[in-house]
Amino acid sequence: MYATTADTPPPDPRRPKRRGIELVLLFAAVLISVCGYIDVGLTRHDSVPADAASYGAGLALLALLAHLAVRFRAPYADPLLLPIAVLLNGIGLVLIYRLDLETRHDAAAPTQLIWSTFGVGLFIVVVVLLRDHRVLRSYAYLSVATALALMIAPILFPAVNGAKIWIRLGGFSIQPGEFAKVLLAVFFAAYLAANHHALSYTGRRIRRLQLPTMRALAPILAIWLVSVGVLVLERDLGTSLLFFGLFIIMLYVATGRGSWVAIGMLMAGFGAFMVGHLEPHVRSRVEDWLHPFASIAAGQGPSQVAQSLFAFAAGGILGTGLGMGHSVLIGFAVKSDFILATAGEELGLAGLCALFLLYGLLVARGYSAGLALRDSFGRLLAVGLASILAIQVFVIAGGVMGLIPLTGMAMPFLAQGGSSLVTNWVIVALLIRLSDSARRPRPDLVEPGVVAPVVETAS
């Protein structure tokens, strides 16, 4: 009896690695960033910046080192993830350098380049040392314990701009909540991968609404209380929205139950309503959102939100051009919370759409890697990491555009801030590892319990 092709599973088709495409896209990303840097110098001083060559060489070296790490350690990774991250990081450096020309007493671009170097270095460490993402599942409870410690630590330090989200020691400052979000994503993925059946198919059913049991509901209640507690103690609306939104998204992906989304939205809305009425700092941000021009009518001048709206309006379709805007009038947060306003004014609606498309593509490729993975932990982790970026972009863009109350978070890769930048590079490194696992060809294996066919030869 001769074996046929139907007796054995077909091998996976050989997939191209596409590292050459990645290298070409990285060259384009560095070139665009350097051209933007030169454009700012020509606009402001009618000359090419003296450090343009060193800036371009530094960014190109970082991109090349990251590319080599991916080429040799994650050869099947998605070729778009790294170039998008480099381009967004480069545009952020250009925007910060442009704003430095207006605030010479506070030059942030050199410091941001140092943080970029540190972020890319950590990216390389993660890609090189983390050979299998499933190893992280073993550290789920260590991750959540560390995350809670990082979230609670800023409560012991003085508030900065009304929120207790910073740890300041001398001239060094760090925002530990940025690192906590990645650790929480690891914990959520591990917990939901182990308990998705109990969360999906147990509990009472009221018409079309499947309610979970109290035992299964306990973790989400705990996360909700932690989110509200962080909001009350640290007066940080953005972090609470991010943590709770991340859990709800991953819970829905794990169970496919719309009832979880409904319960989560009700709990989030109730918590935000209560804290918005009881916490003065959060209430003031809600008032600024509802009445952004009230300070002008009161003769106190435009608020930050009003100045941001004026910047977007001045940009129009094509923008005023790099270096020709006035978004610096926003004030102290122009390089962090409101850097998107500078992009909107000087790059216009066209530039904003391009930035949002880059973010959307980065998130979509993360989701794509999650859908292609075969293990539930990897799928949930990829979705969670991509959702962190999506929630941040939505919350920050909505805040500076007046769609939702301002939260005080940092725009991924664009805004000034070392903690946020380093964390985003770690997220991209993990997505690189996950996409490599998703696209890597499987070895030809016989299914368990199936006897391999015997091939008879003619005598």
Secondary structure, DSSP 8 states (H G I E B T S, - for coil): ----TTSS----------HHHHHHHHHHHHHHHHHHHHHHHHHHHSS--TTHHHHHHHHHHHHHHHHHHHHHH-TTS-TTHHHHHHHHHHHHHHHHHHHHTT-TTS--HHHHHHHHHHHHHHHHHHHHH---GGGGGGGHHHHHHHHHHHHHGGGGS--BTTB---EEETTEEE-HHHHHHHHHHHHHHHHHHHHHHHHHH-S-EETTEE---HHHHHHHHHHHHHHHHHHHHH--HHHHHHHHHHHHHHHHHHH--HHHHHHHHHHHHHHHHHHHHH-HHHHHHHHHHH-TTHHHHTTS---HHHHHHHHHHHHTTT-S-TT---GGGG-TTTTTTTHHHHHHHHHHHHHHHHHHHHHHHHHHHHHHHHHH-SSHHHHHHHHHHHHHHHHHHHHHHHHHTTSS-------TTTSS-HHHHHHHHHHHHHHHHHHHHHHS-------TT----------
